[in-house]
């Protein structure tokens, strides 16, 4: 079954993407940390739109999250047709005063998990000659952010990485 995978789907933009896609009759796989919220949203979207909505509660900042997610996708017989890499967060404060672990977790979620998922789904999309990836950046990608230095830097990474994939036809040479 082909699905659109939306990360960070339990609230904010992720929830908005899920609602819009369900209204357009896309079958969905929603991923976020909060299982209860995902389950509520899945029931609502399924009953209101007549689509299949699967959920996986997972912390994508965990080192093995991509592998865990793709194993679950395979076990359920799903195939990612579209990936919306939306999961992310930002911490506000002076860089030297924010906890290092929180900043490393921000990099893990905003950059590493996004890269990992792209790498795992893109070869199949290229092989099938269809599919799409939307990596959610921010206007923060275009400027430094002195009270959110790591967040702004991660969003600059997302923008640059996404543009590079697009420019080189998904990382392949012409």
DSSP file (Angstrom, degrees, kcal/mol; ACC not computed):
  #  RESIDUE AA STRUCTURE BP1 BP2  ACC     N-H-->O    O-->H-N    N-H-->O    O-->H-N    TCO  KAPPA ALPHA  PHI   PSI    X-CA   Y-CA   Z-CA
    1    1 A X              0   0    0      0, 0.0    78,-2.5     0, 0.0     2,-0.3   0.000 360.0 360.0 360.0 125.8    0.0    0.0    0.0
    2    2 A X  E     +a   79   0A   0     76,-0.2     2,-0.3    78,-0.1    25,-0.3  -0.638 360.0 174.5 -79.0 132.8    1.4    3.4   -1.0
    3    3 A X  E     -a   80   0A   0     76,-2.6    78,-2.8    -2,-0.3    79,-1.3  -0.921  35.0-121.3-135.1 160.5    1.3    6.0    1.7
    4    4 A X  E     -ab  82  28A   0     23,-2.3    25,-2.5    -2,-0.3     2,-0.6  -0.933  29.8-145.6 -99.2 122.1    2.4    9.5    2.4
    5    5 A X  E     -ab  83  29A   0     77,-2.9    79,-3.3    -2,-0.6     2,-0.5  -0.798  15.8-172.7 -91.3 122.9    4.6    9.6    5.5
    6    6 A X  E     -ab  84  30A   0     23,-2.4    25,-2.5    -2,-0.6     3,-0.5  -0.970   6.9-158.5-117.3 117.4    4.2   12.7    7.7
    7    7 A X  E    S+ b   0  31A   0     77,-2.4    79,-0.2    -2,-0.5    25,-0.2  -0.644  78.0  26.0 -91.7 154.2    6.7   13.2   10.5
    8    8 A X  S >  S+     0   0    0     23,-1.3     3,-0.7    -2,-0.2     6,-0.5   0.883  80.7 150.7  64.3  37.5    5.8   15.4   13.4
    9    9 A X  T 3   +     0   0    0     22,-1.8    23,-0.2    -3,-0.5     9,-0.1   0.460  42.5  82.4 -86.3  -2.0    2.2   14.7   12.6
   10   10 A X  T 3  S-     0   0    0     21,-0.2     2,-0.3     1,-0.1    -1,-0.2   0.634 104.0  -6.3 -82.7 -10.8    0.7   15.1   16.1
   11   11 A X  S X> S+     0   0    0     -3,-0.7     4,-1.2    27,-0.0     3,-0.8  -0.971 104.7  16.2-164.1 174.7    0.4   18.9   16.1
   12   12 A X  H 3> S-     0   0    0     -2,-0.3     4,-2.1     1,-0.2     3,-0.1  -0.131 120.5  -7.9  57.7-139.5    1.3   22.1   14.2
   13   13 A X  H 3> S+     0   0    0      1,-0.2     4,-3.0     2,-0.2    -1,-0.2   0.866 134.4  57.9 -60.5 -38.1    2.3   21.9   10.6
   14   14 A X  H <> S+     0   0    0     -3,-0.8     4,-2.3    -6,-0.5    -5,-0.2   0.921 108.1  45.6 -60.1 -44.7    2.5   18.1   10.6
   15   15 A X  H  X S+     0   0    0     -4,-1.2     4,-2.6    -7,-0.4    -1,-0.2   0.897 112.5  52.6 -63.8 -40.0   -1.1   17.9   11.7
   16   16 A X  H  X S+     0   0    0     -4,-2.1     4,-2.4     2,-0.2    -2,-0.2   0.914 108.9  48.7 -62.4 -43.4   -2.0   20.5    9.1
   17   17 A X  H  X S+     0   0    0     -4,-3.0     4,-2.7     2,-0.2     5,-0.3   0.933 111.4  50.8 -60.1 -45.5   -0.3   18.5    6.3
   18   18 A X  H  X S+     0   0    0     -4,-2.3     4,-2.5     1,-0.2     5,-0.2   0.920 111.4  47.2 -60.1 -45.3   -2.1   15.3    7.5
   19   19 A X  H  X S+     0   0    0     -4,-2.6     4,-2.0     1,-0.2    -1,-0.2   0.924 113.9  47.0 -63.0 -44.9   -5.5   17.0    7.4
   20   20 A X  H  X S+     0   0    0     -4,-2.4     4,-0.9     1,-0.2    -2,-0.2   0.908 114.4  46.6 -65.4 -41.7   -4.9   18.5    3.9
   21   21 A X  H  <>S+     0   0    0     -4,-2.7     5,-2.3     2,-0.2     3,-0.4   0.890 110.5  51.9 -69.4 -39.4   -3.6   15.3    2.5
   22   22 A X  H ><5S+     0   0    0     -4,-2.5     3,-1.9    -5,-0.3    -1,-0.2   0.901 105.9  55.1 -62.8 -39.6   -6.5   13.2    3.9
   23   23 A X  H 3<5S+     0   0    0     -4,-2.0    -1,-0.2     1,-0.3    -2,-0.2   0.779 106.5  52.1 -63.0 -25.2   -9.0   15.7    2.4
   24   24 A X  T 3<5S-     0   0    0     -4,-0.9    -1,-0.3    -3,-0.4    -2,-0.2   0.221 124.2-107.3 -95.6  13.3   -7.3   15.0   -0.9
   25   25 A X  T < 5 +     0   0    0     -3,-1.9     2,-0.4     1,-0.2    -3,-0.2   0.776  64.9 153.9  70.3  31.2   -7.7   11.2   -0.3
   26   26 A X      < -     0   0    0     -5,-2.3     2,-0.3    -8,-0.1    -1,-0.2  -0.765  44.8-127.5 -86.3 132.8   -4.1   10.3    0.4
   27   27 A X        -     0   0    0     -2,-0.4   -23,-2.3   -25,-0.3     2,-0.3  -0.629  38.1-150.4 -74.0 141.2   -3.5    7.2    2.6
   28   28 A X  E     -bc   4  53A   0     24,-2.9    26,-2.8    -2,-0.3     2,-0.4  -0.836  30.9-162.6-125.0 151.6   -1.3    8.3    5.4
   29   29 A X  E     -bc   5  54A   0    -25,-2.5   -23,-2.4    -2,-0.3     2,-0.5  -0.971  25.0-162.3-124.1 114.0    1.4    7.1    7.8
   30   30 A X  E     -bc   6  55A   0     24,-2.9    26,-2.3    -2,-0.4     2,-0.4  -0.838   6.9-172.5-103.7 131.9    1.7    9.5   10.7
   31   31 A X  E     +bc   7  56A   0    -25,-2.5   -22,-1.8    -2,-0.5   -23,-1.3  -0.985  23.7 121.7-128.3 132.5    4.7    9.5   12.9
   32   32 A X  E     - c   0  57A   0     24,-1.3    26,-2.2    -2,-0.4    27,-0.0  -0.940  64.9 -99.4-168.0 176.8    5.3   11.4   16.1
   33   33 A X  S    S+     0   0    0     -2,-0.3     2,-1.1    24,-0.3    26,-0.1   0.827  99.2  78.6 -77.8 -31.2    6.1   10.7   19.8
   34   34 A X     >  -     0   0    0      1,-0.2     4,-2.2    24,-0.1     5,-0.2  -0.657  53.7-179.4 -91.0  96.0    2.6   11.1   21.2
   35   35 A X  H  > S+     0   0    0     -2,-1.1     4,-2.8     1,-0.2     5,-0.2   0.888  80.3  55.0 -60.1 -42.8    0.7    7.9   20.4
   36   36 A X  H  > S+     0   0    0      1,-0.2     4,-2.1     2,-0.2    -1,-0.2   0.922 110.6  44.8 -60.2 -44.6   -2.6    9.0   22.0
   37   37 A X  H  > S+     0   0    0      2,-0.2     4,-2.3     1,-0.2    -1,-0.2   0.900 113.2  51.2 -67.0 -40.1   -2.7   12.2   19.9
   38   38 A X  H  X S+     0   0    0     -4,-2.2     4,-2.7     1,-0.2    -2,-0.2   0.919 109.6  50.3 -61.2 -43.5   -1.8   10.2   16.7
   39   39 A X  H  X S+     0   0    0     -4,-2.8     4,-2.2     2,-0.2    -2,-0.2   0.912 110.7  48.9 -63.3 -43.1   -4.5    7.7   17.4
   40   40 A X  H  X S+     0   0    0     -4,-2.1     4,-2.2    -5,-0.2    -1,-0.2   0.926 113.3  47.1 -60.9 -45.2   -7.2   10.5   17.9
   41   41 A X  H  X S+     0   0    0     -4,-2.3     4,-2.9     1,-0.2     5,-0.3   0.898 109.7  53.7 -64.6 -40.9   -6.1   12.2   14.7
   42   42 A X  H  X S+     0   0    0     -4,-2.7     4,-2.5     2,-0.2     5,-0.2   0.917 109.3  48.0 -61.1 -44.1   -6.1    8.9   12.8
   43   43 A X  H  X S+     0   0    0     -4,-2.2     4,-2.5     1,-0.2     5,-0.3   0.939 113.8  47.5 -61.4 -47.0   -9.7    8.1   13.8
   44   44 A X  H  X S+     0   0    0     -4,-2.2     4,-2.1     1,-0.2    -2,-0.2   0.926 115.3  43.9 -61.1 -46.7  -10.8   11.6   12.9
   45   45 A X  H  X S+     0   0    0     -4,-2.9     4,-1.4     2,-0.2     6,-0.5   0.874 114.4  49.7 -70.2 -37.2   -9.1   11.6    9.5
   46   46 A X  H  X S+     0   0    0     -4,-2.5     4,-2.1    -5,-0.3     5,-0.3   0.949 116.1  40.7 -66.0 -49.2  -10.3    8.1    8.6
   47   47 A X  H  < S+     0   0    0     -4,-2.5    -2,-0.2    -5,-0.2    -1,-0.2   0.848 119.6  45.3 -70.6 -32.8  -13.9    8.7    9.5
   48   48 A X  H  < S+     0   0    0     -4,-2.1    -1,-0.2    -5,-0.3    -2,-0.2   0.695 128.3  22.3 -83.6 -18.7  -14.0   12.1    8.0
   49   49 A X  H  < S-     0   0    0     -4,-1.4    -2,-0.2    -3,-0.2    -3,-0.2   0.496  92.8-122.5-129.6  -7.8  -12.2   11.4    4.7
   50   50 A X     <  +     0   0    0     -4,-2.1     2,-0.3    -5,-0.2    -4,-0.2   0.853  67.8 128.1  67.2  34.1  -12.5    7.6    4.0
   51   51 A X        -     0   0    0     -6,-0.5     2,-0.5    -5,-0.3    -1,-0.2  -0.769  65.3-104.7-116.6 164.2   -8.7    7.1    3.8
   52   52 A X        -     0   0    0     -2,-0.3   -24,-2.9   -27,-0.1     2,-0.5  -0.775  35.6-174.5 -87.0 129.3   -6.4    4.7    5.6
   53   53 A X  E     -c   28   0A   0     -2,-0.5     2,-0.3   -26,-0.2   -24,-0.2  -0.950   1.4-176.3-129.8 111.9   -4.4    6.3    8.3
   54   54 A X  E     -c   29   0A   0    -26,-2.8   -24,-2.9    -2,-0.5     2,-0.3  -0.721   9.2-155.9-100.7 154.6   -1.7    4.3   10.1
   55   55 A X  E     -c   30   0A   0     -2,-0.3     2,-0.4   -26,-0.2   -24,-0.2  -0.970  14.3-172.7-133.7 149.8    0.3    5.6   13.0
   56   56 A X  E     -c   31   0A   0    -26,-2.3   -24,-1.3    -2,-0.3     2,-0.7  -0.956  17.4-146.5-138.9 120.7    3.7    4.9   14.6
   57   57 A X  E     +c   32   0A   0     -2,-0.4     2,-0.3   -26,-0.2   -24,-0.3  -0.787  41.8 144.8 -86.5 118.7    4.7    6.5   17.9
   58   58 A X        -     0   0    0    -26,-2.2     2,-0.9    -2,-0.7   -24,-0.1  -0.983  53.0-127.9-158.0 138.9    8.5    7.0   17.7
   59   59 A X    >   -     0   0    0     -2,-0.3     3,-1.8     1,-0.1     6,-0.1  -0.818  21.7-164.1 -88.8 104.4   11.1    9.5   18.8
   60   60 A X  T 3  S+     0   0    0     -2,-0.9     6,-0.2     1,-0.3     5,-0.2   0.600  82.2  70.6 -69.3 -10.4   12.9   10.3   15.5
   61   61 A X  T 3  S+     0   0    0      4,-0.1    -1,-0.3     3,-0.1     2,-0.1   0.633  74.8 106.0 -79.0 -12.9   15.8   11.8   17.4
   62   62 A X  S X  S-     0   0    0     -3,-1.8     3,-1.8     1,-0.1     4,-0.3  -0.393  83.1-119.5 -66.3 144.0   16.8    8.4   18.7
   63   63 A X  T 3  S+     0   0    0      1,-0.3     3,-0.2     2,-0.1     4,-0.2   0.813 111.2  37.6 -57.1 -33.9   19.9    7.0   16.9
   64   64 A X  T 3> S+     0   0    0      1,-0.2     4,-2.5     2,-0.1    -1,-0.3   0.193  83.2 111.5-102.7  16.5   18.1    4.0   15.4
   65   65 A X  H <> S+     0   0    0     -3,-1.8     4,-3.0     1,-0.2     5,-0.2   0.890  75.1  50.7 -61.6 -43.6   14.8    5.7   14.7
   66   66 A X  H  > S+     0   0    0     -4,-0.3     4,-2.5    -3,-0.2    -1,-0.2   0.922 113.2  45.6 -61.1 -44.8   15.1    5.5   10.9
   67   67 A X  H  > S+     0   0    0      2,-0.2     4,-2.0     1,-0.2    -1,-0.2   0.919 114.4  48.9 -63.8 -44.5   15.9    1.8   10.9
   68   68 A X  H  X S+     0   0    0     -4,-2.5     4,-1.9     2,-0.2    -2,-0.2   0.922 112.6  48.0 -61.1 -45.8   13.1    1.1   13.4
   69   69 A X  H  X S+     0   0    0     -4,-3.0     4,-2.5     1,-0.2    -2,-0.2   0.935 112.2  47.3 -62.8 -47.9   10.6    3.1   11.3
   70   70 A X  H  X S+     0   0    0     -4,-2.5     4,-2.3     1,-0.2    -1,-0.2   0.828 109.4  54.5 -68.1 -30.3   11.5    1.5    8.0
   71   71 A X  H  X S+     0   0    0     -4,-2.0     4,-2.4    -5,-0.2    -1,-0.2   0.907 110.7  46.3 -65.6 -40.7   11.4   -2.0    9.6
   72   72 A X  H  X S+     0   0    0     -4,-1.9     4,-2.0     2,-0.2    -2,-0.2   0.894 110.5  53.1 -67.2 -40.6    7.8   -1.2   10.8
   73   73 A X  H  <>S+     0   0    0     -4,-2.5     5,-2.5     1,-0.2     4,-0.3   0.937 112.4  44.8 -58.3 -47.8    6.9    0.1    7.4
   74   74 A X  H ><5S+     0   0    0     -4,-2.3     3,-1.4     1,-0.2    -2,-0.2   0.907 110.5  53.8 -64.4 -42.6    8.1   -3.1    5.7
   75   75 A X  H 3<5S+     0   0    0     -4,-2.4    -1,-0.2     1,-0.3    -2,-0.2   0.846 109.6  48.5 -62.0 -33.8    6.4   -5.3    8.3
   76   76 A X  T 3<5S-     0   0    0     -4,-2.0    -1,-0.3    -5,-0.1    -2,-0.2   0.466 114.7-116.9 -85.6  -1.2    3.1   -3.5    7.6
   77   77 A X  T < 5 +     0   0    0     -3,-1.4     2,-0.2    -4,-0.3    -3,-0.2   0.810  65.2 145.7  71.9  29.9    3.5   -3.9    3.9
   78   78 A X      < -     0   0    0     -5,-2.5     2,-0.4    -6,-0.2    -1,-0.2  -0.629  35.7-158.1 -98.8 157.6    3.6   -0.2    3.3
   79   79 A X  E     -a    2   0A   0    -78,-2.5   -76,-2.6    -2,-0.2     2,-0.8  -0.998  21.2-126.0-134.8 132.1    5.6    1.8    0.7
   80   80 A X  E     +a    3   0A   0     -2,-0.4   -76,-0.2   -78,-0.2     3,-0.1  -0.677  33.6 166.8 -82.4 112.2    6.4    5.4    1.1
   81   81 A X  E    S+     0   0A   0    -78,-2.8    51,-1.5    -2,-0.8     2,-0.4   0.798  73.5  19.2 -90.1 -36.6    5.3    7.3   -2.0
   82   82 A X  E     -ad   4 132A   0    -79,-1.3   -77,-2.9    49,-0.2     2,-0.5  -1.000  68.2-158.1-136.9 136.9    5.7   10.8   -0.5
   83   83 A X  E     -ad   5 133A   0     49,-2.6    51,-3.0    -2,-0.4     2,-0.7  -0.969   3.7-169.7-116.6 124.6    7.7   11.8    2.5
   84   84 A X  E     -ad   6 134A   0    -79,-3.3   -77,-2.4    -2,-0.5     2,-1.4  -0.902   8.9-161.4-112.9 100.7    7.0   15.0    4.4
   85   85 A X  E     + d   0 135A   0     49,-2.2    51,-2.6    -2,-0.7   -79,-0.1  -0.674  38.2 138.3 -82.5  91.3    9.9   15.5    6.8
   86   86 A X        +     0   0    0     -2,-1.4    -1,-0.2   -79,-0.2   -78,-0.2   0.655  24.5 114.1-111.0 -23.6    8.3   17.9    9.2
   87   87 A X        +     0   0    0     -3,-0.3     2,-0.3   -56,-0.1    27,-0.1  -0.226  42.4 114.2 -57.5 136.7    9.4   16.8   12.7
   88   88 A X        -     0   0    0      2,-0.0     2,-0.3   -80,-0.0    18,-0.1  -0.930  37.7-157.7 174.3 166.0   11.6   19.3   14.4
   89   89 A X        -     0   0    0     -2,-0.3     2,-0.4    17,-0.2    21,-0.1  -0.981   8.6-142.4-155.7 164.8   12.0   21.7   17.3
   90   90 A X        -     0   0    0     -2,-0.3     2,-0.4    20,-0.0    13,-0.0  -0.987   6.5-149.8-132.6 142.9   13.8   24.8   18.4
   91   91 A X        -     0   0    0     -2,-0.4     2,-0.4     2,-0.1    60,-0.3  -0.927  15.9-144.5-111.4 137.2   15.3   25.9   21.7
   92   92 A X        +     0   0    0     -2,-0.4     2,-0.2    56,-0.1    56,-0.2  -0.855  49.8  70.3-107.2 133.9   15.5   29.5   22.6
   93   93 A X  S    S-     0   0    0     54,-3.4    56,-0.4    -2,-0.4     2,-0.2  -0.803  86.4 -43.0 149.8 172.7   18.3   31.1   24.6
   94   94 A X    >>  -     0   0    0     -2,-0.2     4,-1.7     1,-0.1     3,-1.5  -0.466  52.9-127.5 -66.2 134.5   21.9   32.0   24.5
   95   95 A X  T 34 S+     0   0    0     51,-0.5     3,-0.3     1,-0.3    -1,-0.1   0.888 107.7  50.2 -51.1 -47.8   24.0   29.2   22.9
   96   96 A X  T 34 S+     0   0    0      1,-0.2    -1,-0.3     3,-0.0     4,-0.1   0.675 113.6  47.0 -69.5 -16.5   26.4   29.0   25.8
   97   97 A X  T <4 S+     0   0    0     -3,-1.5    -1,-0.2     2,-0.1    -2,-0.2   0.682  91.7  89.0-100.1 -21.1   23.6   28.8   28.4
   98   98 A X  S  < S-     0   0    0     -4,-1.7     2,-0.1    -3,-0.3    -5,-0.1  -0.484  92.1 -95.2 -74.5 148.6   21.4   26.2   26.7
   99   99 A X     >  -     0   0    0     -2,-0.1     4,-1.7     1,-0.1     5,-0.1  -0.392  24.1-137.8 -64.7 137.8   22.1   22.5   27.6
  100  100 A X  H  > S+     0   0    0      1,-0.2     4,-2.6     2,-0.2     5,-0.2   0.883 102.3  56.9 -64.1 -39.4   24.4   20.8   25.1
  101  101 A X  H  > S+     0   0    0      1,-0.2     4,-2.2     2,-0.2    -1,-0.2   0.907 106.6  49.3 -60.9 -41.1   22.3   17.6   25.2
  102  102 A X  H  > S+     0   0    0      2,-0.2     4,-1.8     1,-0.2    -1,-0.2   0.894 112.0  48.5 -64.4 -39.0   19.2   19.6   24.1
  103  103 A X  H  X S+     0   0    0     -4,-1.7     4,-1.9     2,-0.2    -2,-0.2   0.881 111.4  49.3 -69.6 -37.7   21.1   21.2   21.3
  104  104 A X  H  X S+     0   0    0     -4,-2.6     4,-2.4     2,-0.2    -2,-0.2   0.866 109.4  52.6 -67.7 -35.4   22.5   17.8   20.1
  105  105 A X  H  X S+     0   0    0     -4,-2.2     4,-2.4    -5,-0.2     5,-0.2   0.876 106.4  53.9 -65.9 -36.8   19.0   16.4   20.2
  106  106 A X  H  X S+     0   0    0     -4,-1.8     4,-3.0     2,-0.2     5,-0.4   0.919 110.4  45.9 -62.4 -44.2   17.8   19.3   18.0
  107  107 A X  H  X>S+     0   0    0     -4,-1.9     4,-2.2     1,-0.2     5,-2.0   0.913 111.3  53.4 -63.6 -43.0   20.5   18.5   15.4
  108  108 A X  I  <>S+     0   0    0     -4,-2.4     5,-2.8     3,-0.2    -2,-0.2   0.912 119.3  33.4 -60.0 -43.6   19.6   14.8   15.6
  109  109 A X  I  <>S+     0   0    0     -4,-2.4     5,-0.6     3,-0.2    -2,-0.2   0.953 123.4  41.7 -78.5 -51.2   16.0   15.5   14.9
  110  110 A X  I  <5S+     0   0    0     -4,-3.0    -3,-0.2    -5,-0.2    -2,-0.2   0.794 135.5   9.5 -71.6 -29.0   16.1   18.5   12.6
  111  111 A X  I  X5S+     0   0    0     -4,-2.2     4,-2.6    -5,-0.4     5,-0.2   0.783 126.7  44.8-116.1 -57.0   19.1   17.2   10.5
  112  112 A X  I  ><S+     0   0    0     -5,-2.0     4,-2.8     1,-0.2    -3,-0.2   0.932 116.4  44.4 -64.7 -48.2   20.1   13.6   11.1
  113  113 A X  I  ><S+     0   0    0     -5,-2.8     4,-2.7    -6,-0.2     5,-0.2   0.913 114.2  51.1 -63.2 -41.6   16.7   12.1   11.1
  114  114 A X  H  ><S+     0   0    0     -5,-0.6     4,-2.1    -6,-0.2    -2,-0.2   0.923 113.3  44.8 -59.9 -46.4   15.6   14.1    8.1
  115  115 A X  H  X S+     0   0    0     -4,-2.6     4,-2.5     2,-0.2    -2,-0.2   0.919 112.2  52.7 -64.2 -44.7   18.8   12.9    6.2
  116  116 A X  H  X S+     0   0    0     -4,-2.8     4,-1.9    -5,-0.2    -2,-0.2   0.933 110.8  46.0 -57.5 -49.9   18.3    9.3    7.3
  117  117 A X  H  X S+     0   0    0     -4,-2.7     4,-2.1     1,-0.2     5,-0.3   0.900 111.4  51.7 -65.3 -40.1   14.7    9.1    6.1
  118  118 A X  H  X S+     0   0    0     -4,-2.1     4,-2.5    -5,-0.2    -1,-0.2   0.936 110.7  49.1 -58.7 -44.9   15.5   10.8    2.8
  119  119 A X  H  X S+     0   0    0     -4,-2.5     4,-0.6     1,-0.2    -1,-0.2   0.838 112.2  48.7 -65.5 -32.8   18.3    8.2    2.2
  120  120 A X  H  < S+     0   0    0     -4,-1.9     4,-0.3    -5,-0.2    -1,-0.2   0.829 121.2  31.5 -78.1 -32.3   16.0    5.3    3.1
  121  121 A X  H  X S+     0   0    0     -4,-2.1     4,-1.6    -5,-0.1     3,-0.3   0.739 102.7  73.8 -99.0 -24.5   13.1    6.3    0.9
  122  122 A X  H  X S+     0   0    0     -4,-2.5     4,-2.7    -5,-0.3     5,-0.2   0.883  88.9  57.7 -63.8 -42.1   14.7    8.0   -2.1
  123  123 A X  H  X S+     0   0    0     -4,-0.6     4,-2.5     1,-0.2    -1,-0.2   0.907 108.2  48.3 -56.7 -40.3   16.2    4.9   -3.8
  124  124 A X  H  > S+     0   0    0     -3,-0.3     4,-2.5    -4,-0.3    -1,-0.2   0.887 111.0  50.6 -65.5 -38.4   12.8    3.3   -4.1
  125  125 A X  H  X>S+     0   0    0     -4,-1.6     5,-1.8     2,-0.2     4,-1.2   0.913 111.4  47.8 -64.6 -42.7   11.3    6.5   -5.5
  126  126 A X  H  <5S+     0   0    0     -4,-2.7     3,-0.3     2,-0.2    -2,-0.2   0.927 112.3  49.5 -63.5 -44.2   14.1    6.8   -8.1
  127  127 A X  H  <5S+     0   0    0     -4,-2.5    -2,-0.2    -5,-0.2    -1,-0.2   0.906 115.9  42.0 -61.6 -42.8   13.6    3.1   -9.0
  128  128 A X  H  <5S-     0   0    0     -4,-2.5    -1,-0.2     2,-0.2    -2,-0.2   0.628 104.7-132.1 -79.0 -13.5    9.8    3.6   -9.4
  129  129 A X  T  <5S+     0   0    0     -4,-1.2     2,-0.3    -3,-0.3    -3,-0.2   0.841  76.6  80.1  60.8  35.8   10.3    6.9  -11.1
  130  130 A X      < +     0   0    0     -5,-1.8    -2,-0.2    -6,-0.2     2,-0.2  -0.976  50.0  77.3-162.8 158.2    7.7    8.5   -8.9
  131  131 A X        -     0   0    0     -2,-0.3     2,-0.3    -3,-0.1   -49,-0.2  -0.637  48.7-128.8 126.7 175.2    7.3    9.9   -5.4
  132  132 A X  E     -d   82   0A   0    -51,-1.5   -49,-2.6    -2,-0.2     2,-0.4  -0.993   3.6-148.8-160.8 155.3    8.3   13.1   -3.7
  133  133 A X  E     -d   83   0A   0     -2,-0.3     2,-0.5   -51,-0.2   -49,-0.2  -0.997   6.2-170.1-130.1 131.3   10.0   14.5   -0.6
  134  134 A X  E     -d   84   0A   0    -51,-3.0   -49,-2.2    -2,-0.4     2,-0.6  -0.969   6.7-166.6-119.9 112.9    9.1   17.7    1.2
  135  135 A X  E     -d   85   0A   0     -2,-0.5     2,-0.7   -51,-0.2   -49,-0.2  -0.891  19.2-135.9 -99.2 120.0   11.6   18.8    3.8
  136  136 A X        +     0   0    0    -51,-2.6    22,-0.1    -2,-0.6    23,-0.1  -0.662  35.5 160.9 -83.9 116.2   10.2   21.5    6.0
  137  137 A X        -     0   0    0     -2,-0.7     2,-0.3    21,-0.1    19,-0.1   0.159  25.8-131.9-103.3-136.8   12.7   24.3    6.6
  138  138 A X    >   -     0   0    0     17,-0.2     3,-1.9    14,-0.1     4,-0.2  -0.965  31.6 -95.8-172.3 162.6   11.9   27.8    7.8
  139  139 A X  G >  S+     0   0    0     -2,-0.3     3,-1.8     1,-0.3     4,-0.1   0.719 117.0  77.9 -63.1 -17.4   12.7   31.4    7.1
  140  140 A X  G >  S+     0   0    0      1,-0.3     3,-1.3     2,-0.2    -1,-0.3   0.726  76.5  74.1 -60.8 -21.0   15.3   30.9    9.8
  141  141 A X  G <  S+     0   0    0     -3,-1.9    -1,-0.3     1,-0.2    -2,-0.2   0.679  92.0  55.1 -66.0 -16.9   17.3   29.1    7.1
  142  142 A X  G <  S+     0   0    0     -3,-1.8     2,-0.3    -4,-0.2    -1,-0.2   0.388 111.8  29.6-100.4   2.7   18.1   32.5    5.5
  143  143 A X  S <  S-     0   0    0     -3,-1.3     2,-0.2    -4,-0.1    13,-0.1  -0.987  82.7 -95.2-156.1 159.3   19.7   34.3    8.4
  144  144 A X        -     0   0    0     -2,-0.3     2,-0.4     1,-0.0     5,-0.1  -0.506  29.4-152.5 -76.7 152.8   21.6   33.8   11.7
  145  145 A X    >   -     0   0    0      4,-0.2     3,-1.9    -2,-0.2     7,-0.2  -0.819   8.2-170.5-128.8  92.9   19.6   33.5   14.9
  146  146 A X  T 3  S+     0   0    0     -2,-0.4   -51,-0.5     1,-0.3     3,-0.4   0.743  90.2  39.9 -60.6 -26.1   21.6   34.6   17.9
  147  147 A X  T 3  S+     0   0    0      1,-0.2   -54,-3.4   -53,-0.1    -1,-0.3   0.365 129.6  31.7-101.4   3.8   19.0   33.4   20.4
  148  148 A X  S <> S+     0   0    0     -3,-1.9     4,-2.8   -56,-0.2     5,-0.3  -0.239  75.5 153.1-148.0  48.8   18.3   30.2   18.5
  149  149 A X  H  > S+     0   0    0    -56,-0.4     4,-2.1    -3,-0.4    -4,-0.2   0.876  73.6  41.9 -55.4 -49.0   21.7   29.6   16.9
  150  150 A X  H  > S+     0   0    0      2,-0.2     4,-2.7     1,-0.2    -1,-0.2   0.909 114.1  52.1 -69.7 -41.2   21.5   25.8   16.5
  151  151 A X  H  > S+     0   0    0    -60,-0.3     4,-2.1     2,-0.2    -2,-0.2   0.956 111.6  46.2 -58.8 -50.8   17.9   25.9   15.3
  152  152 A X  H  X S+     0   0    0     -4,-2.8     4,-1.9    -7,-0.2    -1,-0.2   0.899 112.9  51.0 -59.1 -40.8   18.6   28.4   12.6
  153  153 A X  H  X S+     0   0    0     -4,-2.1     4,-2.0    -5,-0.3    -1,-0.2   0.895 108.3  51.6 -65.2 -39.5   21.7   26.4   11.6
  154  154 A X  H  X S+     0   0    0     -4,-2.7     4,-2.3     1,-0.2    -1,-0.2   0.893 109.7  49.5 -65.3 -37.0   19.7   23.2   11.3
  155  155 A X  H  X S+     0   0    0     -4,-2.1     4,-2.2     2,-0.2   -17,-0.2   0.833 107.5  54.0 -72.4 -30.5   17.1   24.9    9.1
  156  156 A X  H  X S+     0   0    0     -4,-1.9     4,-2.6    -5,-0.2     5,-0.2   0.895 108.8  50.6 -64.9 -39.5   19.9   26.3    6.9
  157  157 A X  H  X S+     0   0    0     -4,-2.0     4,-3.2     2,-0.2     5,-0.3   0.946 108.8  51.0 -60.1 -48.8   21.1   22.7    6.6
  158  158 A X  H  X S+     0   0    0     -4,-2.3     4,-2.4     1,-0.2     5,-0.2   0.916 113.1  45.5 -57.2 -45.4   17.6   21.5    5.6
  159  159 A X  H  X S+     0   0    0     -4,-2.2     4,-2.5     2,-0.2     5,-0.2   0.950 116.1  44.2 -64.0 -49.9   17.3   24.1    2.9
  160  160 A X  H  X S+     0   0    0     -4,-2.6     4,-2.3     1,-0.2    -2,-0.2   0.919 115.1  48.5 -63.4 -44.3   20.8   23.5    1.5
  161  161 A X  H  X S+     0   0    0     -4,-3.2     4,-2.3    -5,-0.2    -1,-0.2   0.925 112.9  48.2 -60.9 -46.0   20.4   19.8    1.6
  162  162 A X  H  X S+     0   0    0     -4,-2.4     4,-2.2    -5,-0.3    -2,-0.2   0.910 112.1  48.2 -64.0 -43.2   17.0   19.9   -0.1
  163  163 A X  H  X S+     0   0    0     -4,-2.5     4,-2.8    -5,-0.2    -1,-0.2   0.887 110.4  52.6 -64.6 -38.0   18.2   22.2   -2.8
  164  164 A X  H  X S+     0   0    0     -4,-2.3     4,-1.9    -5,-0.2     7,-0.4   0.918 109.5  48.3 -64.4 -43.1   21.2   20.0   -3.4
  165  165 A X  H  <>S+     0   0    0     -4,-2.3     5,-3.7     1,-0.2     6,-0.8   0.919 114.7  46.1 -61.8 -42.5   19.1   16.9   -3.9
  166  166 A X  H ><5S+     0   0    0     -4,-2.2     3,-1.4     3,-0.2    -2,-0.2   0.920 111.3  51.1 -67.0 -44.4   16.8   18.8   -6.2
  167  167 A X  H 3<5S+     0   0    0     -4,-2.8    -1,-0.2     1,-0.3    -2,-0.2   0.856 114.0  43.4 -62.9 -36.6   19.6   20.3   -8.3
  168  168 A X  T 3X5S-     0   0    0     -4,-1.9     4,-1.0    -5,-0.2    -1,-0.3  -0.003 121.2-101.6-102.3  29.9   21.3   17.0   -8.8
  169  169 A X  T X45S-     0   0    0     -3,-1.4     3,-0.9     1,-0.2    -3,-0.2   0.949  89.5 -36.6  50.6  57.9   18.2   15.0   -9.6
  170  170 A X  T 34<S-     0   0    0     -5,-3.7    -1,-0.2     1,-0.2    -4,-0.2   0.813 117.3 -52.1  67.4  33.6   18.0   13.5   -6.1
  171  171 A X  T 34 S+     0   0    0     -6,-0.8     2,-0.3    -7,-0.4    -1,-0.2   0.457 107.7 121.0  87.9   0.7   21.7   13.1   -5.7
  172  172 A X    <<  -     0   0    0     -4,-1.0    -1,-0.3    -3,-0.9     2,-0.2  -0.673  66.8-112.7 -94.1 151.4   22.4   11.3   -9.0
  173  173 A X              0   0    0     -2,-0.3    -5,-0.0     1,-0.1    -1,-0.0  -0.558 360.0 360.0 -78.6 151.6   24.7   12.6  -11.6
  174  174 A X              0   0    0     -2,-0.2    -1,-0.1     0, 0.0    -5,-0.0   0.468 360.0 360.0 -64.9 360.0   23.0   13.7  -14.8
